[in-house]
């Protein structure tokens, strides 16, 4: 089995077989929490056509907002690599943190103390109930891999992220790296 053990901070790579799932097709998800109660993650490679300023006009920045997943898409979430600046952050792993004091965050952005490579915003999140993610992995929907990027993942270009990970997996996955997103269009 290719997959690593599920842990906070792991990356979930959508199996190529997830074709008709609009939320997860070709997704790379950072697993922000994983325990006996369930799992939470954020899709790292699905930018939306919004900036943070489009959603919060009082924030003077054009940081891209990403589709974090299909759950609670009317809520804004963020991960970052600057816990010394944002109080009440929760460490995911490897210097990546989730949330924190939002008023402080807005002020820091407006004062140019936070750059786009320090933070990523999401509408919604990806969530699984107890054992749901494990069952999806047994059904070959996901591959769990170690996040070798650490907190540098926030700098990672999203355009070819899924394809790069599929190529790294090698073997039978290589054929999928150049397949069209929708095989019907082939």
C-alpha positions, 0 to 999 in steps of 0.5 A: 500500500502506498499510503502513509498513516493518517496524521495531522499535517499529512497530505491527501491526494485524490485518487484519479478515480475520483472523477465525478466529484466536483469538490475533490477531483484532482485535490491535494488536501492538507489534513489539519486535524485527525483523531477518533472523532473525525478529520478536517482538512483544506484543499490546497489547490483549488483557488476561487475567483475571490480575493480576501478583499472581495469578501472582507472590504476592510482588508487591504490585500488581494490574497487569493481565497481557496475552496477549502472543501464542501463543508461550511462554505459560508465560513472563512478559515485560514492557515499560516506559518507565523504563530508568533504574530497571530495569537491563539493559533493551533499547530497542525504540524511542521510550522503550519498553524490553523486560525488564531485571532482574526482581528489581529490577523486583519490588522497585520495584513493591513499593516503589511506585516503578513505577506501572501506566502505566510497565509492562505484563506479558505471558504469551507473545509473538508470534513469526515466523521469518525472512520469515514476517511479511513473507509474512503482510503480503503475504497481507494479514494485517497492516498495519504503522503507525508507533507515534505514541504513543511510550512513552505507549502503556503508558497507552493504553486497550485497549478500543477500540484496534483499532477506533480504528486501523481507523477511522484507516486509513479507506477500506474499513476503516471498514465493519469498525470497527462489525462484530461480532467474529464476523460470524456473530453479525451 
